[in-house]
Amino acid sequence: MDLLFTPWPWYVGGPVIALIMFLLLMVGKNFGMSSNLRTLCTICGAGNKADFFKFDWRSQRWNLVVVTGAIIGGFLASQFLSLDISVNINPETVKDLNSLGFESAGKAYLPTELFDNSVFTDMKNLVVLAIGGLLVGFGARYAGGCTSGHAISGLSDLQVPSLIAVIGFFIGGLVMIYLVFPLIF
């Protein structure tokens, strides 16, 4: 029973991801979450407005099962398999985040200052989330996929463009957290 409530170590989770990626490669499939948004938009009729959404979405139905499973699995894990939602973060990082106004640092997986329902009443948070969402969407489209697609699927398929994209993701993350983030908060 304790196994259900303890995070799996990297040496278990990593090989499980590698096995799934191997199986996907053997059947000619690629994994990535941003492609699911494209499929959903196509199902909703976006192909009538933009050529990017004109493709056979039925060939991607299996990917929608992945998204549905991620949503259901995340809900089940957070509601029924998580006894303690605190996160073991370096005390210096907690202190730095507290100085930026994130009092929930280390107490929850997501900062409640950004992801609580109260975010919808604060214009600054709404603007930050909207701009961030647009930048992530643009970046995923420009890079030809999202972080999960490039870092997990692309790298396991030894694709050089995925390696370049992952390096860019990390550089962008470092620039964001060390240069832009302190200016926003």
N, C-alpha and C positions, 0 to 999 in steps of 0.2 A: 504493500500500500504506500510505503514511503517513496517508492520509485515514481509514483504518479505525481508527487508534489515536489520532487527534486529536479532541477534542470539537468538535462543530459550533458555530460562532458563533451568537449570538442572531439575527442577521439571516438565517440560513438556517433554523434550527429554528423560529423564530416564524412565518414564512410557511407552513412545512409544517404546523404545528398549525392555523393559520388556514384553510388549504385543507381539511384534514380536517374542521374544524368546519363550514365552509361546506357540504361534501358531506353531513355528517350532518344539518344543518338543512334541506337541500333534500329529503332523504328522510324528514323528520319524526322524527328520532332525537335523543335527548339523551345526552350522555356524562357518566359519573360512576362512580367506583369503588365507592362505598358501596351503590349500587343492586344491584351484583353480589352483595354479601353477602346482601341480601334475597332475591335470586333463588336463591342456593345454599341458604339456609335453607328456602325454599319447596319446592325440589326434595327436600330431606331430610325434609319432612313437618311443618314448623313451622306450616303452616296449620291443622293439627288442634288447635293450642294457642292461637293468637292470630289474630284477624281481620286484623291488619296483613299477614300472610303469605298471605292468601287472594287471589290474583290469577293471571292467566294467565301463568305464568313462561315458557311457550314463545314468547311474543312478545318476550322479552328474551334469547333464546338468542344473538343476535348479540353482546350485551354480554359473555357468557361467553367468547367468542372473544377479545375485547379483554383480559380478565384473563389468559387462558391465554397470549396473545402477550406480555403484559407480563412474566409470570413467565419464560417461555422466553427472551425477549429480554434480560431482566436477567441471567439465568444465562449466556447465551452471551457477552454483553458483558463480564461480570466475569471469566469463565474464559478467553476467547479473544481479546478485543479490548482488554484493558486491560494495558498494559505497566507503568504506574506508578500505584499506587493512592493516592499521596499527594495531598493537596488543598492548593491555594494559598490559605491563610488569612492574614489580617493577623497579623503577629507579635504585636501587642498582644492580639489575641483568643486566640492560642495560649498566651500567657503567662497570661491570665486563666483559660483552661480548665485549664491545668496546675496553677494554684493551687487549683482546685476538685477536683483529683485525676484529671483526664483527661489522662493521659500520652500517649495516642494522638492527641491533637489535631493535625491537619495531616498525620498519617501514614496515615490511612484515611478513607473516606467516612463510616463509622459508628463512633462511639466503641466500641472493644472493651470498655471498662469496662461498657457497657450491653448490647452486642449479641454478646458472645462466649459460647460455650457455658458458660463459668464463671458466667454470670449465674444459671443455674438452681441453683447451690449457695449463693447469697447471698440471704438473706431480704429485705434492704432493697431490692435491685435487683428482686426478684420483685414486691414490693409496689408499687414505683414503676411498673413496667411494667403490672401489673394495673390499678392505679388510673388510669394514663394511658390504657390501652386502653378502660376503661369510660367515661372522660370523653370521649374522642374519639368513641366509638360513640354516646353520649348526645348529644353536640353535633351530630354528623352527622344523627342522627334529628330532633332538635329544630329544626335549621336547614333540614330538608327536603333535605339533600344534603351531600356532602363538599366539601372545598376544590377538588378537581379539577372536580367537577360545577358548582359555582357560579362559580369563577374562570374556567374555560375555556368551558364550555358556556353557563352562565347569562349571563355578561357578553357573550359573543359574540351572544347572542339578545336583548341589551339589556333584561334583566329587572331591575327595580328591587329586588325581594327578594334577588336574587343579589348586587347591589352592596352592600346592607346586610349580608348574610351575610359577604361578603369583608372589609368594613371591620371587622366583629366578629371575624373570624378573625385579622386583623392586630393588633387591639387585644389580643385574648386572648393571642396569641403574645408581644407586647411585655411584657404583665403577667407572663406565665409566665417569660420569660427574665430579666427584670430584677428581679422581686420574689420569685417563688416558687422558681425554680431555685436561687438562692444559698442559700435556707433548707434545701432538700433535700440539697444537696451542700455 
